[in-house]
Amino acid sequence: MITLRATGKSLGLDPHVTLIDPNKKREASDDDSGGHGNSLIKNHALKRSGQYTVAVGLAESKEGDVEISPEKAPPKVRSRRS
């Protein structure tokens, strides 16, 4: 599972993020779930193995800095009783 955040670092930026799978198909996307116009794809389970692409765009015709923060979720651990 992964989490992707796209945060506008310049005033008034509204980034959107798209996760593209190894077959060049859009697997997930988001525009404003990160609050304050920022994007968040949270705890997404990847459907395929291979190389993914992250595409970031802006809702307006503005320029500025966007920070992309990928996070790999820790694996779920099952406890076993002895």
NURO-650673 format. One record per atom (N, C-alpha, C): x, z, y; atom name; residue number from 1; residue in one letter. Coordinates in pm, 1 decimal. Atoms other than C-alpha are relative to their C-alpha. Layout:
REM NURO-650673
torpa X=X	Z=Z	Y=Y	torpa=CA	lumro=NUM	lofi=A
...
***
This chain:
REM NURO-650673
torpa X=84.4	Z=0.0	Y=-117.9	torpa=N	lumro=1	lofi=M
torpa X=0.0	Z=0.0	Y=0.0	torpa=CA	lumro=1	lofi=M
torpa X=88.9	Z=0.0	Y=124.1	torpa=C	lumro=1	lofi=M
torpa X=-74.3	Z=5.3	Y=-125.3	torpa=N	lumro=2	lofi=I
torpa X=115.5	Z=-73.7	Y=350.1	torpa=CA	lumro=2	lofi=I
torpa X=-93.0	Z=27.7	Y=118.0	torpa=C	lumro=2	lofi=I
torpa X=69.0	Z=-14.4	Y=-127.6	torpa=N	lumro=3	lofi=T
torpa X=14.1	Z=7.4	Y=704.8	torpa=CA	lumro=3	lofi=T
torpa X=79.2	Z=-80.0	Y=102.6	torpa=C	lumro=3	lofi=T
torpa X=-62.7	Z=78.3	Y=-106.6	torpa=N	lumro=4	lofi=L
torpa X=86.2	Z=-229.7	Y=993.9	torpa=CA	lumro=4	lofi=L
torpa X=-63.1	Z=36.9	Y=132.2	torpa=C	lumro=4	lofi=L
torpa X=46.4	Z=-28.3	Y=-135.6	torpa=N	lumro=5	lofi=R
torpa X=59.1	Z=-133.1	Y=1359.4	torpa=CA	lumro=5	lofi=R
torpa X=62.2	Z=-101.3	Y=94.6	torpa=C	lumro=5	lofi=R
torpa X=-50.1	Z=84.7	Y=-108.5	torpa=N	lumro=6	lofi=A
torpa X=92.0	Z=-369.8	Y=1653.4	torpa=CA	lumro=6	lofi=A
torpa X=-43.6	Z=66.3	Y=129.8	torpa=C	lumro=6	lofi=A
torpa X=25.8	Z=-76.9	Y=-121.0	torpa=N	lumro=7	lofi=T
torpa X=120.0	Z=-180.2	Y=1981.2	torpa=CA	lumro=7	lofi=T
torpa X=52.6	Z=-75.5	Y=121.5	torpa=C	lumro=7	lofi=T
torpa X=-41.0	Z=64.7	Y=-124.5	torpa=N	lumro=8	lofi=G
torpa X=127.0	Z=-345.1	Y=2323.4	torpa=CA	lumro=8	lofi=G
torpa X=83.4	Z=95.8	Y=83.2	torpa=C	lumro=8	lofi=G
torpa X=-89.6	Z=-84.7	Y=-78.2	torpa=N	lumro=9	lofi=K
torpa X=422.5	Z=-203.0	Y=2516.3	torpa=CA	lumro=9	lofi=K
torpa X=-4.4	Z=-33.7	Y=148.0	torpa=C	lumro=9	lofi=K
torpa X=16.7	Z=38.3	Y=-139.7	torpa=N	lumro=10	lofi=S
torpa X=337.0	Z=-384.0	Y=2838.7	torpa=CA	lumro=10	lofi=S
torpa X=-145.0	Z=25.4	Y=38.5	torpa=C	lumro=10	lofi=S
torpa X=132.6	Z=-36.8	Y=-48.0	torpa=N	lumro=11	lofi=L
torpa X=35.9	Z=-281.1	Y=3046.2	torpa=CA	lumro=11	lofi=L
torpa X=-100.9	Z=-112.8	Y=-20.7	torpa=C	lumro=11	lofi=L
torpa X=109.9	Z=93.2	Y=14.8	torpa=N	lumro=12	lofi=G
torpa X=-287.8	Z=-453.1	Y=2947.2	torpa=CA	lumro=12	lofi=G
torpa X=8.8	Z=-96.2	Y=-117.2	torpa=C	lumro=12	lofi=G
torpa X=-9.1	Z=89.8	Y=115.3	torpa=N	lumro=13	lofi=L
torpa X=-167.6	Z=-625.1	Y=2629.7	torpa=CA	lumro=13	lofi=L
torpa X=-96.9	Z=42.1	Y=-109.2	torpa=C	lumro=13	lofi=L
torpa X=96.3	Z=-23.5	Y=108.1	torpa=N	lumro=14	lofi=D
torpa X=-420.6	Z=-656.6	Y=2345.3	torpa=CA	lumro=14	lofi=D
torpa X=45.8	Z=-80.3	Y=-121.6	torpa=C	lumro=14	lofi=D
torpa X=-51.2	Z=74.6	Y=114.3	torpa=N	lumro=15	lofi=P
torpa X=-228.5	Z=-756.2	Y=2030.9	torpa=CA	lumro=15	lofi=P
torpa X=-97.4	Z=-0.8	Y=-117.5	torpa=C	lumro=15	lofi=P
torpa X=70.3	Z=3.7	Y=127.3	torpa=N	lumro=16	lofi=H
torpa X=-389.5	Z=-866.6	Y=1706.9	torpa=CA	lumro=16	lofi=H
torpa X=103.2	Z=-36.1	Y=-106.6	torpa=C	lumro=16	lofi=H
torpa X=-97.2	Z=16.6	Y=107.3	torpa=N	lumro=17	lofi=V
torpa X=-210.0	Z=-867.5	Y=1371.4	torpa=CA	lumro=17	lofi=V
torpa X=-68.8	Z=-62.7	Y=-120.9	torpa=C	lumro=17	lofi=V
torpa X=49.6	Z=64.7	Y=120.8	torpa=N	lumro=18	lofi=T
torpa X=-254.7	Z=-1084.3	Y=1061.6	torpa=CA	lumro=18	lofi=T
torpa X=107.1	Z=9.9	Y=-107.3	torpa=C	lumro=18	lofi=T
torpa X=-88.4	Z=-6.8	Y=115.7	torpa=N	lumro=19	lofi=L
torpa X=-100.7	Z=-1030.9	Y=717.7	torpa=CA	lumro=19	lofi=L
torpa X=-26.1	Z=-124.2	Y=-84.4	torpa=C	lumro=19	lofi=L
torpa X=11.5	Z=125.9	Y=73.0	torpa=N	lumro=20	lofi=I
torpa X=-33.6	Z=-1360.0	Y=537.8	torpa=CA	lumro=20	lofi=I
torpa X=71.0	Z=15.6	Y=-134.4	torpa=C	lumro=20	lofi=I
torpa X=-53.4	Z=-20.9	Y=134.7	torpa=N	lumro=21	lofi=D
torpa X=19.8	Z=-1358.3	Y=161.5	torpa=CA	lumro=21	lofi=D
torpa X=104.2	Z=-106.8	Y=-38.1	torpa=C	lumro=21	lofi=D
torpa X=-102.7	Z=96.1	Y=41.1	torpa=N	lumro=22	lofi=P
torpa X=291.8	Z=-1546.1	Y=-33.7	torpa=CA	lumro=22	lofi=P
torpa X=-50.7	Z=-143.9	Y=-14.5	torpa=C	lumro=22	lofi=P
torpa X=58.4	Z=134.2	Y=10.9	torpa=N	lumro=23	lofi=N
torpa X=51.7	Z=-1843.4	Y=-75.5	torpa=CA	lumro=23	lofi=N
torpa X=-44.3	Z=-54.6	Y=135.0	torpa=C	lumro=23	lofi=N
torpa X=32.1	Z=41.5	Y=-138.2	torpa=N	lumro=24	lofi=K
torpa X=17.6	Z=-1873.1	Y=306.3	torpa=CA	lumro=24	lofi=K
torpa X=-148.6	Z=14.8	Y=34.0	torpa=C	lumro=24	lofi=K
torpa X=141.2	Z=-28.9	Y=-26.1	torpa=N	lumro=25	lofi=K
torpa X=-340.7	Z=-1737.5	Y=298.7	torpa=CA	lumro=25	lofi=K
torpa X=-10.7	Z=131.7	Y=75.2	torpa=C	lumro=25	lofi=K
torpa X=21.1	Z=-124.9	Y=-73.4	torpa=N	lumro=26	lofi=R
torpa X=-468.7	Z=-1472.6	Y=539.7	torpa=CA	lumro=26	lofi=R
torpa X=-58.6	Z=104.0	Y=-95.0	torpa=C	lumro=26	lofi=R
torpa X=46.4	Z=-106.0	Y=89.8	torpa=N	lumro=27	lofi=E
torpa X=-503.6	Z=-1149.9	Y=341.9	torpa=CA	lumro=27	lofi=E
torpa X=-69.8	Z=112.0	Y=76.6	torpa=C	lumro=27	lofi=E
torpa X=61.7	Z=-105.8	Y=-80.5	torpa=N	lumro=28	lofi=A
torpa X=-589.7	Z=-902.7	Y=619.4	torpa=CA	lumro=28	lofi=A
torpa X=32.1	Z=-27.8	Y=146.8	torpa=C	lumro=28	lofi=A
torpa X=-26.8	Z=12.7	Y=-143.5	torpa=N	lumro=29	lofi=S
torpa X=-620.3	Z=-898.0	Y=997.3	torpa=CA	lumro=29	lofi=S
torpa X=-76.1	Z=107.9	Y=75.2	torpa=C	lumro=29	lofi=S
torpa X=65.7	Z=-100.1	Y=-83.0	torpa=N	lumro=30	lofi=D
torpa X=-717.5	Z=-663.4	Y=1277.0	torpa=CA	lumro=30	lofi=D
torpa X=28.4	Z=-28.9	Y=146.5	torpa=C	lumro=30	lofi=D
torpa X=-18.9	Z=16.3	Y=-143.5	torpa=N	lumro=31	lofi=D
torpa X=-763.9	Z=-666.9	Y=1651.2	torpa=CA	lumro=31	lofi=D
torpa X=10.7	Z=134.8	Y=71.1	torpa=C	lumro=31	lofi=D
torpa X=3.0	Z=-120.0	Y=-85.1	torpa=N	lumro=32	lofi=D
torpa X=-851.4	Z=-322.7	Y=1791.7	torpa=CA	lumro=32	lofi=D
torpa X=-12.2	Z=134.0	Y=-73.7	torpa=C	lumro=32	lofi=D
torpa X=18.2	Z=-125.8	Y=73.1	torpa=N	lumro=33	lofi=S
torpa X=-859.6	Z=-57.5	Y=1515.4	torpa=CA	lumro=33	lofi=S
torpa X=103.2	Z=107.0	Y=33.1	torpa=C	lumro=33	lofi=S
torpa X=-104.4	Z=-96.3	Y=-34.0	torpa=N	lumro=34	lofi=G
torpa X=-542.5	Z=108.4	Y=1648.7	torpa=CA	lumro=34	lofi=G
torpa X=-26.1	Z=77.9	Y=127.9	torpa=C	lumro=34	lofi=G
torpa X=32.9	Z=-70.0	Y=-124.0	torpa=N	lumro=35	lofi=G
torpa X=-715.2	Z=230.2	Y=1965.8	torpa=CA	lumro=35	lofi=G
torpa X=73.5	Z=-60.1	Y=119.4	torpa=C	lumro=35	lofi=G
torpa X=-57.5	Z=49.8	Y=-125.3	torpa=N	lumro=36	lofi=H
torpa X=-642.2	Z=130.4	Y=2327.7	torpa=CA	lumro=36	lofi=H
torpa X=38.8	Z=-147.4	Y=-7.3	torpa=C	lumro=36	lofi=H
torpa X=-27.1	Z=142.6	Y=12.0	torpa=N	lumro=37	lofi=G
torpa X=-654.6	Z=-239.7	Y=2233.8	torpa=CA	lumro=37	lofi=G
torpa X=108.2	Z=-35.1	Y=-100.8	torpa=C	lumro=37	lofi=G
torpa X=-106.1	Z=24.6	Y=98.0	torpa=N	lumro=38	lofi=N
torpa X=-385.9	Z=-200.0	Y=1964.2	torpa=CA	lumro=38	lofi=N
torpa X=-58.2	Z=-29.6	Y=-138.1	torpa=C	lumro=38	lofi=N
torpa X=45.4	Z=42.6	Y=132.4	torpa=N	lumro=39	lofi=S
torpa X=-408.5	Z=-330.5	Y=1607.3	torpa=CA	lumro=39	lofi=S
torpa X=51.4	Z=93.1	Y=-108.3	torpa=C	lumro=39	lofi=S
torpa X=-37.9	Z=-85.9	Y=111.3	torpa=N	lumro=40	lofi=L
torpa X=-397.9	Z=-139.9	Y=1280.0	torpa=CA	lumro=40	lofi=L
torpa X=-62.0	Z=-53.1	Y=-128.7	torpa=C	lumro=40	lofi=L
torpa X=44.1	Z=25.7	Y=137.7	torpa=N	lumro=41	lofi=I
torpa X=-419.1	Z=-250.5	Y=918.3	torpa=CA	lumro=41	lofi=I
torpa X=50.0	Z=120.7	Y=-76.9	torpa=C	lumro=41	lofi=I
torpa X=-38.1	Z=-130.1	Y=56.1	torpa=N	lumro=42	lofi=K
torpa X=-422.7	Z=83.3	Y=738.5	torpa=CA	lumro=42	lofi=K
torpa X=-18.7	Z=6.0	Y=-151.1	torpa=C	lumro=42	lofi=K
torpa X=1.5	Z=-21.7	Y=144.8	torpa=N	lumro=43	lofi=N
torpa X=-338.8	Z=157.6	Y=374.5	torpa=CA	lumro=43	lofi=N
torpa X=-56.6	Z=-119.5	Y=-76.4	torpa=C	lumro=43	lofi=N
torpa X=44.0	Z=123.7	Y=64.7	torpa=N	lumro=44	lofi=H
torpa X=-383.8	Z=-201.1	Y=262.6	torpa=CA	lumro=44	lofi=H
torpa X=75.5	Z=-19.8	Y=-130.9	torpa=C	lumro=44	lofi=H
torpa X=-61.0	Z=27.7	Y=130.2	torpa=N	lumro=45	lofi=A
torpa X=-319.7	Z=-270.0	Y=-107.3	torpa=CA	lumro=45	lofi=A
torpa X=31.9	Z=-149.1	Y=-8.5	torpa=C	lumro=45	lofi=A
torpa X=-40.0	Z=139.9	Y=10.2	torpa=N	lumro=46	lofi=L
torpa X=-121.5	Z=-592.1	Y=-141.9	torpa=CA	lumro=46	lofi=L
torpa X=-55.9	Z=-59.8	Y=-128.4	torpa=C	lumro=46	lofi=L
torpa X=66.7	Z=63.6	Y=113.8	torpa=N	lumro=47	lofi=K
torpa X=-298.2	Z=-836.0	Y=-374.4	torpa=CA	lumro=47	lofi=K
torpa X=94.5	Z=-81.3	Y=-87.2	torpa=C	lumro=47	lofi=K
torpa X=-95.8	Z=83.4	Y=73.5	torpa=N	lumro=48	lofi=R
torpa X=8.2	Z=-1037.1	Y=-481.5	torpa=CA	lumro=48	lofi=R
torpa X=140.4	Z=55.1	Y=18.0	torpa=C	lumro=48	lofi=R
torpa X=-141.4	Z=-32.0	Y=-19.4	torpa=N	lumro=49	lofi=S
torpa X=376.9	Z=-987.6	Y=-534.1	torpa=CA	lumro=49	lofi=S
torpa X=65.0	Z=-118.6	Y=69.3	torpa=C	lumro=49	lofi=S
torpa X=-69.5	Z=106.5	Y=-69.8	torpa=N	lumro=50	lofi=G
torpa X=618.7	Z=-1187.2	Y=-324.3	torpa=CA	lumro=50	lofi=G
torpa X=20.7	Z=32.3	Y=146.4	torpa=C	lumro=50	lofi=G
torpa X=-31.5	Z=-17.5	Y=-141.6	torpa=N	lumro=51	lofi=Q
torpa X=711.5	Z=-1237.3	Y=39.7	torpa=CA	lumro=51	lofi=Q
torpa X=-123.1	Z=-21.9	Y=86.5	torpa=C	lumro=51	lofi=Q
torpa X=111.8	Z=5.9	Y=-94.5	torpa=N	lumro=52	lofi=Y
torpa X=446.4	Z=-1165.2	Y=301.3	torpa=CA	lumro=52	lofi=Y
torpa X=52.4	Z=-30.9	Y=139.1	torpa=C	lumro=52	lofi=Y
torpa X=-32.5	Z=27.3	Y=-139.4	torpa=N	lumro=53	lofi=T
torpa X=443.6	Z=-1273.4	Y=665.0	torpa=CA	lumro=53	lofi=T
torpa X=-95.9	Z=78.2	Y=88.2	torpa=C	lumro=53	lofi=T
torpa X=83.1	Z=-68.4	Y=-98.6	torpa=N	lumro=54	lofi=V
torpa X=316.8	Z=-1071.2	Y=961.2	torpa=CA	lumro=54	lofi=V
torpa X=-1.0	Z=-87.0	Y=125.9	torpa=C	lumro=54	lofi=V
torpa X=15.4	Z=79.3	Y=-122.7	torpa=N	lumro=55	lofi=A
torpa X=180.7	Z=-1275.2	Y=1253.1	torpa=CA	lumro=55	lofi=A
torpa X=-68.2	Z=86.7	Y=105.1	torpa=C	lumro=55	lofi=A
torpa X=56.2	Z=-78.2	Y=-109.9	torpa=N	lumro=56	lofi=V
torpa X=111.0	Z=-1111.5	Y=1588.3	torpa=CA	lumro=56	lofi=V
torpa X=-29.9	Z=-94.6	Y=114.9	torpa=C	lumro=56	lofi=V
torpa X=38.8	Z=79.2	Y=-115.6	torpa=N	lumro=57	lofi=G
torpa X=-76.5	Z=-1271.6	Y=1874.9	torpa=CA	lumro=57	lofi=G
torpa X=-60.4	Z=90.1	Y=106.1	torpa=C	lumro=57	lofi=G
torpa X=60.7	Z=-74.8	Y=-109.9	torpa=N	lumro=58	lofi=L
torpa X=-230.5	Z=-1164.3	Y=2203.4	torpa=CA	lumro=58	lofi=L
torpa X=-136.8	Z=-58.9	Y=31.7	torpa=C	lumro=58	lofi=L
torpa X=136.3	Z=44.3	Y=-29.6	torpa=N	lumro=59	lofi=A
torpa X=-597.3	Z=-1180.9	Y=2298.3	torpa=CA	lumro=59	lofi=A
torpa X=-6.2	Z=-77.2	Y=131.2	torpa=C	lumro=59	lofi=A
torpa X=-0.8	Z=67.6	Y=-129.5	torpa=N	lumro=60	lofi=E
torpa X=-514.8	Z=-1297.0	Y=2651.1	torpa=CA	lumro=60	lofi=E
torpa X=121.0	Z=-91.9	Y=9.3	torpa=C	lumro=60	lofi=E
torpa X=-115.6	Z=86.6	Y=-25.5	torpa=N	lumro=61	lofi=S
torpa X=-271.5	Z=-1549.7	Y=2790.7	torpa=CA	lumro=61	lofi=S
torpa X=106.0	Z=75.2	Y=79.1	torpa=C	lumro=61	lofi=S
torpa X=-99.8	Z=-82.5	Y=-67.3	torpa=N	lumro=62	lofi=K
torpa X=-30.8	Z=-1273.7	Y=2891.8	torpa=CA	lumro=62	lofi=K
torpa X=129.5	Z=-1.3	Y=-80.0	torpa=C	lumro=62	lofi=K
torpa X=-127.1	Z=-18.5	Y=66.9	torpa=N	lumro=63	lofi=E
torpa X=331.1	Z=-1211.7	Y=2809.2	torpa=CA	lumro=63	lofi=E
torpa X=39.1	Z=146.3	Y=10.6	torpa=C	lumro=63	lofi=E
torpa X=-46.7	Z=-137.1	Y=-3.1	torpa=N	lumro=64	lofi=G
torpa X=492.0	Z=-881.7	Y=2725.8	torpa=CA	lumro=64	lofi=G
torpa X=54.4	Z=40.5	Y=-134.8	torpa=C	lumro=64	lofi=G
torpa X=-60.2	Z=-51.8	Y=121.9	torpa=N	lumro=65	lofi=D
torpa X=643.7	Z=-664.6	Y=2457.9	torpa=CA	lumro=65	lofi=D
torpa X=-105.2	Z=60.9	Y=-91.4	torpa=C	lumro=65	lofi=D
torpa X=85.5	Z=-57.8	Y=103.2	torpa=N	lumro=66	lofi=V
torpa X=467.7	Z=-574.6	Y=2134.4	torpa=CA	lumro=66	lofi=V
torpa X=91.0	Z=61.7	Y=-105.1	torpa=C	lumro=66	lofi=V
torpa X=-75.7	Z=-67.7	Y=104.6	torpa=N	lumro=67	lofi=E
torpa X=605.2	Z=-321.5	Y=1887.8	torpa=CA	lumro=67	lofi=E
torpa X=-77.1	Z=-12.0	Y=-131.4	torpa=C	lumro=67	lofi=E
torpa X=60.9	Z=11.3	Y=132.4	torpa=N	lumro=68	lofi=I
torpa X=537.1	Z=-388.7	Y=1519.2	torpa=CA	lumro=68	lofi=I
torpa X=58.9	Z=109.9	Y=-86.7	torpa=C	lumro=68	lofi=I
torpa X=-44.9	Z=-112.2	Y=81.9	torpa=N	lumro=69	lofi=S
torpa X=553.2	Z=-85.7	Y=1291.1	torpa=CA	lumro=69	lofi=S
torpa X=-57.3	Z=-12.5	Y=-140.7	torpa=C	lumro=69	lofi=S
torpa X=45.9	Z=2.1	Y=138.9	torpa=N	lumro=70	lofi=P
torpa X=529.1	Z=-153.4	Y=917.6	torpa=CA	lumro=70	lofi=P
torpa X=34.1	Z=132.2	Y=-67.3	torpa=C	lumro=70	lofi=P
torpa X=-23.6	Z=-124.0	Y=74.0	torpa=N	lumro=71	lofi=E
torpa X=496.9	Z=151.1	Y=694.7	torpa=CA	lumro=71	lofi=E
torpa X=-44.1	Z=-21.5	Y=-143.9	torpa=C	lumro=71	lofi=E
torpa X=36.4	Z=7.5	Y=140.8	torpa=N	lumro=72	lofi=K
torpa X=501.8	Z=156.9	Y=317.9	torpa=CA	lumro=72	lofi=K
torpa X=-57.1	Z=135.5	Y=-39.6	torpa=C	lumro=72	lofi=K
torpa X=63.1	Z=-125.0	Y=41.4	torpa=N	lumro=73	lofi=A
torpa X=261.6	Z=416.8	Y=183.9	torpa=CA	lumro=73	lofi=A
torpa X=70.2	Z=52.7	Y=-124.2	torpa=C	lumro=73	lofi=A
torpa X=-63.2	Z=-54.4	Y=120.4	torpa=N	lumro=74	lofi=P
torpa X=412.5	Z=654.3	Y=-69.4	torpa=CA	lumro=74	lofi=P
torpa X=-90.1	Z=-23.9	Y=-121.0	torpa=C	lumro=74	lofi=P
torpa X=82.4	Z=22.5	Y=119.6	torpa=N	lumro=75	lofi=P
torpa X=300.4	Z=587.7	Y=-426.0	torpa=CA	lumro=75	lofi=P
torpa X=-82.2	Z=122.6	Y=-33.2	torpa=C	lumro=75	lofi=P
torpa X=83.5	Z=-111.5	Y=44.4	torpa=N	lumro=76	lofi=K
torpa X=18.9	Z=797.5	Y=-561.0	torpa=CA	lumro=76	lofi=K
torpa X=61.0	Z=57.0	Y=-127.6	torpa=C	lumro=76	lofi=K
torpa X=-58.9	Z=-66.4	Y=115.9	torpa=N	lumro=77	lofi=V
torpa X=147.8	Z=1050.4	Y=-808.8	torpa=CA	lumro=77	lofi=V
torpa X=-109.6	Z=75.5	Y=-72.9	torpa=C	lumro=77	lofi=V
torpa X=97.2	Z=-73.1	Y=81.4	torpa=N	lumro=78	lofi=R
torpa X=-67.1	Z=1172.9	Y=-1089.1	torpa=CA	lumro=78	lofi=R
torpa X=69.0	Z=118.2	Y=-62.8	torpa=C	lumro=78	lofi=R
torpa X=-58.2	Z=-117.7	Y=63.3	torpa=N	lumro=79	lofi=S
torpa X=-4.4	Z=1521.7	Y=-1206.6	torpa=CA	lumro=79	lofi=S
torpa X=-48.9	Z=7.7	Y=-143.9	torpa=C	lumro=79	lofi=S
torpa X=36.5	Z=-16.2	Y=140.6	torpa=N	lumro=80	lofi=R
torpa X=0.1	Z=1583.8	Y=-1577.2	torpa=CA	lumro=80	lofi=R
torpa X=10.6	Z=145.2	Y=-35.6	torpa=C	lumro=80	lofi=R
torpa X=-3.7	Z=-140.1	Y=44.7	torpa=N	lumro=81	lofi=R
torpa X=-82.8	Z=1914.4	Y=-1728.1	torpa=CA	lumro=81	lofi=R
torpa X=69.1	Z=5.9	Y=-135.3	torpa=C	lumro=81	lofi=R
torpa X=-73.8	Z=-14.7	Y=126.7	torpa=N	lumro=82	lofi=S
torpa X=140.7	Z=2036.3	Y=-2006.0	torpa=CA	lumro=82	lofi=S
torpa X=-83.3	Z=70.0	Y=-102.7	torpa=C	lumro=82	lofi=S
***
